[in-house]
Amino acid sequence: MKSFTFCYDDGGRSASTRPRQKADCVVKSHAIALRIPYDQAYDFMAGCGRESGHGFNHTRWESRLEKFLSRMPQENITAIGFIAKYTTGNYIVEVHKHAFAVIDGALHDEFFDYANHLVRQAWRVIAFPVLRVEPNFD
C-alpha cells in the first residue's frame, strides 16, 4: 500500500455547539476543505435538507456551492491514489458511505480506513467563502 499523510481533524466539531453529532462526514469535510466553522457548515447542510445524525446526498447541495466547488472528472481511482495524484489544493472526496477532505495531498478526517475505497466523486475548492463577523458590543 502506498503511504500517505493522515491528519486527524474533526472539522471543528468538538469545539462547536454540536460536539456530539454523528453521521456528519459531509459537514466535517466541507468545514475542513472550505475553511469554515463546523457550525456554519452544519447550518448550510441543514438548509439543504440534511437531518441531524443522517448522511446526506451530495446532489442536494452541489448547485448551491458551485461558486466554491468544482466537480472533478470521474476516474477509476482509490482514495489513496487520489491523494497521491492531487498534491496541491483542497478537495472534498466521496467514497462509499463516507466523505472526507484532502488538503495538499493529506487526508484530513477522523478515520483513515477509507484509503483503499474507490472514489465515487470529488470536488476541488475553487474559492473560499468570505466569513462575515458581526461586531460584539456587549
PyMOL CGO cylinders between C-alpha atoms (Angstrom):
from pymol import cmd
from pymol.cgo import CYLINDER

trace = [
    CYLINDER, 0.00, 0.00, 0.00, 1.23, 3.47, -0.83, 0.3, 1, 1, 1, 1, 1, 1,
    CYLINDER, 1.23, 3.47, -0.83, 1.94, 5.74, 2.08, 0.3, 1, 1, 1, 1, 1, 1,
    CYLINDER, 1.94, 5.74, 2.08, 0.06, 8.97, 2.64, 0.3, 1, 1, 1, 1, 1, 1,
    CYLINDER, 0.06, 8.97, 2.64, -0.21, 11.70, 5.23, 0.3, 1, 1, 1, 1, 1, 1,
    CYLINDER, -0.21, 11.70, 5.23, -3.14, 11.47, 7.61, 0.3, 1, 1, 1, 1, 1, 1,
    CYLINDER, -3.14, 11.47, 7.61, -4.15, 14.48, 9.71, 0.3, 1, 1, 1, 1, 1, 1,
    CYLINDER, -4.15, 14.48, 9.71, -6.68, 13.81, 12.44, 0.3, 1, 1, 1, 1, 1, 1,
    CYLINDER, -6.68, 13.81, 12.44, -9.32, 16.51, 12.02, 0.3, 1, 1, 1, 1, 1, 1,
    CYLINDER, -9.32, 16.51, 12.02, -12.90, 16.62, 13.26, 0.3, 1, 1, 1, 1, 1, 1,
    CYLINDER, -12.90, 16.62, 13.26, -13.65, 19.76, 11.27, 0.3, 1, 1, 1, 1, 1, 1,
    CYLINDER, -13.65, 19.76, 11.27, -14.10, 21.79, 14.43, 0.3, 1, 1, 1, 1, 1, 1,
    CYLINDER, -14.10, 21.79, 14.43, -16.99, 19.67, 15.69, 0.3, 1, 1, 1, 1, 1, 1,
    CYLINDER, -16.99, 19.67, 15.69, -15.55, 19.17, 19.19, 0.3, 1, 1, 1, 1, 1, 1,
    CYLINDER, -15.55, 19.17, 19.19, -15.36, 22.95, 19.68, 0.3, 1, 1, 1, 1, 1, 1,
    CYLINDER, -15.36, 22.95, 19.68, -18.75, 23.61, 18.07, 0.3, 1, 1, 1, 1, 1, 1,
    CYLINDER, -18.75, 23.61, 18.07, -22.19, 23.97, 19.60, 0.3, 1, 1, 1, 1, 1, 1,
    CYLINDER, -22.19, 23.97, 19.60, -22.88, 20.39, 18.36, 0.3, 1, 1, 1, 1, 1, 1,
    CYLINDER, -22.88, 20.39, 18.36, -19.94, 18.31, 19.65, 0.3, 1, 1, 1, 1, 1, 1,
    CYLINDER, -19.94, 18.31, 19.65, -21.88, 15.02, 19.78, 0.3, 1, 1, 1, 1, 1, 1,
    CYLINDER, -21.88, 15.02, 19.78, -23.06, 14.86, 16.17, 0.3, 1, 1, 1, 1, 1, 1,
    CYLINDER, -23.06, 14.86, 16.17, -22.85, 11.51, 14.36, 0.3, 1, 1, 1, 1, 1, 1,
    CYLINDER, -22.85, 11.51, 14.36, -23.00, 10.62, 10.66, 0.3, 1, 1, 1, 1, 1, 1,
    CYLINDER, -23.00, 10.62, 10.66, -21.73, 14.12, 9.85, 0.3, 1, 1, 1, 1, 1, 1,
    CYLINDER, -21.73, 14.12, 9.85, -18.83, 13.39, 7.50, 0.3, 1, 1, 1, 1, 1, 1,
    CYLINDER, -18.83, 13.39, 7.50, -20.29, 15.64, 4.80, 0.3, 1, 1, 1, 1, 1, 1,
    CYLINDER, -20.29, 15.64, 4.80, -20.43, 18.52, 7.31, 0.3, 1, 1, 1, 1, 1, 1,
    CYLINDER, -20.43, 18.52, 7.31, -16.87, 17.90, 8.53, 0.3, 1, 1, 1, 1, 1, 1,
    CYLINDER, -16.87, 17.90, 8.53, -15.43, 17.54, 5.03, 0.3, 1, 1, 1, 1, 1, 1,
    CYLINDER, -15.43, 17.54, 5.03, -16.99, 20.85, 3.95, 0.3, 1, 1, 1, 1, 1, 1,
    CYLINDER, -16.99, 20.85, 3.95, -15.85, 22.65, 7.10, 0.3, 1, 1, 1, 1, 1, 1,
    CYLINDER, -15.85, 22.65, 7.10, -12.29, 21.41, 6.60, 0.3, 1, 1, 1, 1, 1, 1,
    CYLINDER, -12.29, 21.41, 6.60, -11.96, 21.89, 2.84, 0.3, 1, 1, 1, 1, 1, 1,
    CYLINDER, -11.96, 21.89, 2.84, -13.74, 25.26, 2.73, 0.3, 1, 1, 1, 1, 1, 1,
    CYLINDER, -13.74, 25.26, 2.73, -12.03, 26.52, 5.91, 0.3, 1, 1, 1, 1, 1, 1,
    CYLINDER, -12.03, 26.52, 5.91, -15.30, 27.42, 7.59, 0.3, 1, 1, 1, 1, 1, 1,
    CYLINDER, -15.30, 27.42, 7.59, -16.53, 26.76, 11.14, 0.3, 1, 1, 1, 1, 1, 1,
    CYLINDER, -16.53, 26.76, 11.14, -18.30, 23.45, 11.73, 0.3, 1, 1, 1, 1, 1, 1,
    CYLINDER, -18.30, 23.45, 11.73, -21.49, 25.20, 12.84, 0.3, 1, 1, 1, 1, 1, 1,
    CYLINDER, -21.49, 25.20, 12.84, -21.61, 27.21, 9.61, 0.3, 1, 1, 1, 1, 1, 1,
    CYLINDER, -21.61, 27.21, 9.61, -21.16, 24.06, 7.52, 0.3, 1, 1, 1, 1, 1, 1,
    CYLINDER, -21.16, 24.06, 7.52, -23.79, 22.28, 9.63, 0.3, 1, 1, 1, 1, 1, 1,
    CYLINDER, -23.79, 22.28, 9.63, -26.31, 25.11, 9.19, 0.3, 1, 1, 1, 1, 1, 1,
    CYLINDER, -26.31, 25.11, 9.19, -25.70, 25.21, 5.44, 0.3, 1, 1, 1, 1, 1, 1,
    CYLINDER, -25.70, 25.21, 5.44, -26.27, 21.45, 5.09, 0.3, 1, 1, 1, 1, 1, 1,
    CYLINDER, -26.27, 21.45, 5.09, -29.39, 21.68, 7.27, 0.3, 1, 1, 1, 1, 1, 1,
    CYLINDER, -29.39, 21.68, 7.27, -30.65, 24.40, 4.93, 0.3, 1, 1, 1, 1, 1, 1,
    CYLINDER, -30.65, 24.40, 4.93, -30.16, 21.97, 2.05, 0.3, 1, 1, 1, 1, 1, 1,
    CYLINDER, -30.16, 21.97, 2.05, -32.25, 19.34, 3.81, 0.3, 1, 1, 1, 1, 1, 1,
    CYLINDER, -32.25, 19.34, 3.81, -29.71, 17.34, 5.82, 0.3, 1, 1, 1, 1, 1, 1,
    CYLINDER, -29.71, 17.34, 5.82, -31.24, 15.96, 9.01, 0.3, 1, 1, 1, 1, 1, 1,
    CYLINDER, -31.24, 15.96, 9.01, -29.22, 15.70, 12.20, 0.3, 1, 1, 1, 1, 1, 1,
    CYLINDER, -29.22, 15.70, 12.20, -27.49, 12.34, 12.58, 0.3, 1, 1, 1, 1, 1, 1,
    CYLINDER, -27.49, 12.34, 12.58, -28.14, 11.27, 8.99, 0.3, 1, 1, 1, 1, 1, 1,
    CYLINDER, -28.14, 11.27, 8.99, -25.92, 11.04, 5.96, 0.3, 1, 1, 1, 1, 1, 1,
    CYLINDER, -25.92, 11.04, 5.96, -26.52, 13.31, 3.01, 0.3, 1, 1, 1, 1, 1, 1,
    CYLINDER, -26.52, 13.31, 3.01, -26.73, 13.09, -0.78, 0.3, 1, 1, 1, 1, 1, 1,
    CYLINDER, -26.73, 13.09, -0.78, -24.31, 15.46, -2.49, 0.3, 1, 1, 1, 1, 1, 1,
    CYLINDER, -24.31, 15.46, -2.49, -26.72, 16.34, -5.30, 0.3, 1, 1, 1, 1, 1, 1,
    CYLINDER, -26.72, 16.34, -5.30, -28.84, 18.30, -2.82, 0.3, 1, 1, 1, 1, 1, 1,
    CYLINDER, -28.84, 18.30, -2.82, -26.11, 20.85, -2.06, 0.3, 1, 1, 1, 1, 1, 1,
    CYLINDER, -26.11, 20.85, -2.06, -23.91, 20.81, -5.14, 0.3, 1, 1, 1, 1, 1, 1,
    CYLINDER, -23.91, 20.81, -5.14, -25.70, 23.55, -7.10, 0.3, 1, 1, 1, 1, 1, 1,
    CYLINDER, -25.70, 23.55, -7.10, -25.69, 25.86, -4.06, 0.3, 1, 1, 1, 1, 1, 1,
    CYLINDER, -25.69, 25.86, -4.06, -21.89, 25.65, -3.81, 0.3, 1, 1, 1, 1, 1, 1,
    CYLINDER, -21.89, 25.65, -3.81, -20.90, 25.87, -7.48, 0.3, 1, 1, 1, 1, 1, 1,
    CYLINDER, -20.90, 25.87, -7.48, -19.08, 29.18, -6.96, 0.3, 1, 1, 1, 1, 1, 1,
    CYLINDER, -19.08, 29.18, -6.96, -16.85, 27.48, -4.36, 0.3, 1, 1, 1, 1, 1, 1,
    CYLINDER, -16.85, 27.48, -4.36, -16.55, 23.89, -5.62, 0.3, 1, 1, 1, 1, 1, 1,
    CYLINDER, -16.55, 23.89, -5.62, -15.86, 22.36, -9.00, 0.3, 1, 1, 1, 1, 1, 1,
    CYLINDER, -15.86, 22.36, -9.00, -16.78, 18.73, -9.66, 0.3, 1, 1, 1, 1, 1, 1,
    CYLINDER, -16.78, 18.73, -9.66, -13.74, 16.71, -10.70, 0.3, 1, 1, 1, 1, 1, 1,
    CYLINDER, -13.74, 16.71, -10.70, -13.87, 14.34, -13.69, 0.3, 1, 1, 1, 1, 1, 1,
    CYLINDER, -13.87, 14.34, -13.69, -14.67, 10.81, -12.57, 0.3, 1, 1, 1, 1, 1, 1,
    CYLINDER, -14.67, 10.81, -12.57, -11.71, 8.45, -12.51, 0.3, 1, 1, 1, 1, 1, 1,
    CYLINDER, -11.71, 8.45, -12.51, -11.32, 4.81, -11.57, 0.3, 1, 1, 1, 1, 1, 1,
    CYLINDER, -11.32, 4.81, -11.57, -9.06, 5.62, -8.63, 0.3, 1, 1, 1, 1, 1, 1,
    CYLINDER, -9.06, 5.62, -8.63, -8.82, 4.72, -4.97, 0.3, 1, 1, 1, 1, 1, 1,
    CYLINDER, -8.82, 4.72, -4.97, -8.74, 7.36, -2.27, 0.3, 1, 1, 1, 1, 1, 1,
    CYLINDER, -8.74, 7.36, -2.27, -5.03, 6.78, -1.73, 0.3, 1, 1, 1, 1, 1, 1,
    CYLINDER, -5.03, 6.78, -1.73, -4.43, 7.13, -5.47, 0.3, 1, 1, 1, 1, 1, 1,
    CYLINDER, -4.43, 7.13, -5.47, -6.41, 10.39, -5.47, 0.3, 1, 1, 1, 1, 1, 1,
    CYLINDER, -6.41, 10.39, -5.47, -4.33, 11.70, -2.56, 0.3, 1, 1, 1, 1, 1, 1,
    CYLINDER, -4.33, 11.70, -2.56, -1.09, 10.80, -4.39, 0.3, 1, 1, 1, 1, 1, 1,
    CYLINDER, -1.09, 10.80, -4.39, -2.27, 12.41, -7.64, 0.3, 1, 1, 1, 1, 1, 1,
    CYLINDER, -2.27, 12.41, -7.64, -3.70, 15.66, -6.26, 0.3, 1, 1, 1, 1, 1, 1,
    CYLINDER, -3.70, 15.66, -6.26, -0.94, 17.02, -4.05, 0.3, 1, 1, 1, 1, 1, 1,
    CYLINDER, -0.94, 17.02, -4.05, -1.97, 20.67, -4.08, 0.3, 1, 1, 1, 1, 1, 1,
    CYLINDER, -1.97, 20.67, -4.08, -5.31, 22.23, -3.33, 0.3, 1, 1, 1, 1, 1, 1,
    CYLINDER, -5.31, 22.23, -3.33, -8.34, 21.49, -1.19, 0.3, 1, 1, 1, 1, 1, 1,
    CYLINDER, -8.34, 21.49, -1.19, -10.81, 18.73, -2.12, 0.3, 1, 1, 1, 1, 1, 1,
    CYLINDER, -10.81, 18.73, -2.12, -13.93, 17.04, -0.82, 0.3, 1, 1, 1, 1, 1, 1,
    CYLINDER, -13.93, 17.04, -0.82, -13.81, 13.34, -1.65, 0.3, 1, 1, 1, 1, 1, 1,
    CYLINDER, -13.81, 13.34, -1.65, -16.75, 10.93, -1.54, 0.3, 1, 1, 1, 1, 1, 1,
    CYLINDER, -16.75, 10.93, -1.54, -16.29, 7.19, -1.22, 0.3, 1, 1, 1, 1, 1, 1,
    CYLINDER, -16.29, 7.19, -1.22, -18.93, 4.56, -0.40, 0.3, 1, 1, 1, 1, 1, 1,
    CYLINDER, -18.93, 4.56, -0.40, -20.96, 5.95, 2.55, 0.3, 1, 1, 1, 1, 1, 1,
    CYLINDER, -20.96, 5.95, 2.55, -18.29, 8.47, 3.58, 0.3, 1, 1, 1, 1, 1, 1,
    CYLINDER, -18.29, 8.47, 3.58, -16.80, 11.85, 2.68, 0.3, 1, 1, 1, 1, 1, 1,
    CYLINDER, -16.80, 11.85, 2.68, -13.52, 13.43, 3.77, 0.3, 1, 1, 1, 1, 1, 1,
    CYLINDER, -13.52, 13.43, 3.77, -11.24, 16.34, 2.92, 0.3, 1, 1, 1, 1, 1, 1,
    CYLINDER, -11.24, 16.34, 2.92, -7.90, 16.21, 1.15, 0.3, 1, 1, 1, 1, 1, 1,
    CYLINDER, -7.90, 16.21, 1.15, -5.67, 19.23, 1.59, 0.3, 1, 1, 1, 1, 1, 1,
    CYLINDER, -5.67, 19.23, 1.59, -2.36, 19.49, -0.25, 0.3, 1, 1, 1, 1, 1, 1,
    CYLINDER, -2.36, 19.49, -0.25, -2.07, 15.73, -0.59, 0.3, 1, 1, 1, 1, 1, 1,
    CYLINDER, -2.07, 15.73, -0.59, -3.01, 14.88, 3.01, 0.3, 1, 1, 1, 1, 1, 1,
    CYLINDER, -3.01, 14.88, 3.01, -6.19, 13.13, 4.16, 0.3, 1, 1, 1, 1, 1, 1,
    CYLINDER, -6.19, 13.13, 4.16, -7.97, 15.22, 6.82, 0.3, 1, 1, 1, 1, 1, 1,
    CYLINDER, -7.97, 15.22, 6.82, -10.56, 13.23, 8.75, 0.3, 1, 1, 1, 1, 1, 1,
    CYLINDER, -10.56, 13.23, 8.75, -11.18, 11.33, 11.96, 0.3, 1, 1, 1, 1, 1, 1,
    CYLINDER, -11.18, 11.33, 11.96, -10.64, 7.99, 10.21, 0.3, 1, 1, 1, 1, 1, 1,
    CYLINDER, -10.64, 7.99, 10.21, -8.15, 6.72, 7.65, 0.3, 1, 1, 1, 1, 1, 1,
    CYLINDER, -8.15, 6.72, 7.65, -9.66, 3.32, 6.90, 0.3, 1, 1, 1, 1, 1, 1,
    CYLINDER, -9.66, 3.32, 6.90, -11.22, 4.53, 3.64, 0.3, 1, 1, 1, 1, 1, 1,
    CYLINDER, -11.22, 4.53, 3.64, -7.88, 4.88, 1.83, 0.3, 1, 1, 1, 1, 1, 1,
    CYLINDER, -7.88, 4.88, 1.83, -8.41, 1.79, -0.35, 0.3, 1, 1, 1, 1, 1, 1,
    CYLINDER, -8.41, 1.79, -0.35, -12.01, 2.61, -1.27, 0.3, 1, 1, 1, 1, 1, 1,
    CYLINDER, -12.01, 2.61, -1.27, -12.83, 3.80, -4.78, 0.3, 1, 1, 1, 1, 1, 1,
    CYLINDER, -12.83, 3.80, -4.78, -13.55, 7.49, -5.14, 0.3, 1, 1, 1, 1, 1, 1,
    CYLINDER, -13.55, 7.49, -5.14, -17.15, 7.97, -6.23, 0.3, 1, 1, 1, 1, 1, 1,
    CYLINDER, -17.15, 7.97, -6.23, -16.94, 11.73, -6.66, 0.3, 1, 1, 1, 1, 1, 1,
    CYLINDER, -16.94, 11.73, -6.66, -14.63, 14.59, -5.76, 0.3, 1, 1, 1, 1, 1, 1,
    CYLINDER, -14.63, 14.59, -5.76, -14.83, 18.37, -5.80, 0.3, 1, 1, 1, 1, 1, 1,
    CYLINDER, -14.83, 18.37, -5.80, -11.98, 20.87, -5.91, 0.3, 1, 1, 1, 1, 1, 1,
    CYLINDER, -11.98, 20.87, -5.91, -12.28, 24.05, -3.88, 0.3, 1, 1, 1, 1, 1, 1,
    CYLINDER, -12.28, 24.05, -3.88, -12.04, 26.93, -6.34, 0.3, 1, 1, 1, 1, 1, 1,
    CYLINDER, -12.04, 26.93, -6.34, -12.87, 29.78, -3.94, 0.3, 1, 1, 1, 1, 1, 1,
    CYLINDER, -12.87, 29.78, -3.94, -13.27, 30.19, -0.21, 0.3, 1, 1, 1, 1, 1, 1,
    CYLINDER, -13.27, 30.19, -0.21, -16.38, 31.75, 1.36, 0.3, 1, 1, 1, 1, 1, 1,
    CYLINDER, -16.38, 31.75, 1.36, -15.89, 35.14, 2.97, 0.3, 1, 1, 1, 1, 1, 1,
    CYLINDER, -15.89, 35.14, 2.97, -16.81, 34.88, 6.61, 0.3, 1, 1, 1, 1, 1, 1,
    CYLINDER, -16.81, 34.88, 6.61, -18.75, 37.82, 7.98, 0.3, 1, 1, 1, 1, 1, 1,
    CYLINDER, -18.75, 37.82, 7.98, -18.18, 38.55, 11.62, 0.3, 1, 1, 1, 1, 1, 1,
    CYLINDER, -18.18, 38.55, 11.62, -20.67, 40.77, 13.36, 0.3, 1, 1, 1, 1, 1, 1,
    CYLINDER, -20.67, 40.77, 13.36, -19.12, 43.10, 15.94, 0.3, 1, 1, 1, 1, 1, 1,
    CYLINDER, -19.12, 43.10, 15.94, -19.99, 42.31, 19.53, 0.3, 1, 1, 1, 1, 1, 1,
    CYLINDER, -19.99, 42.31, 19.53, -20.70, 45.48, 21.51, 0.3, 1, 1, 1, 1, 1, 1,
    CYLINDER, -20.70, 45.48, 21.51, -21.68, 43.77, 24.76, 0.3, 1, 1, 1, 1, 1, 1,
]
cmd.load_cgo(trace, "trace")
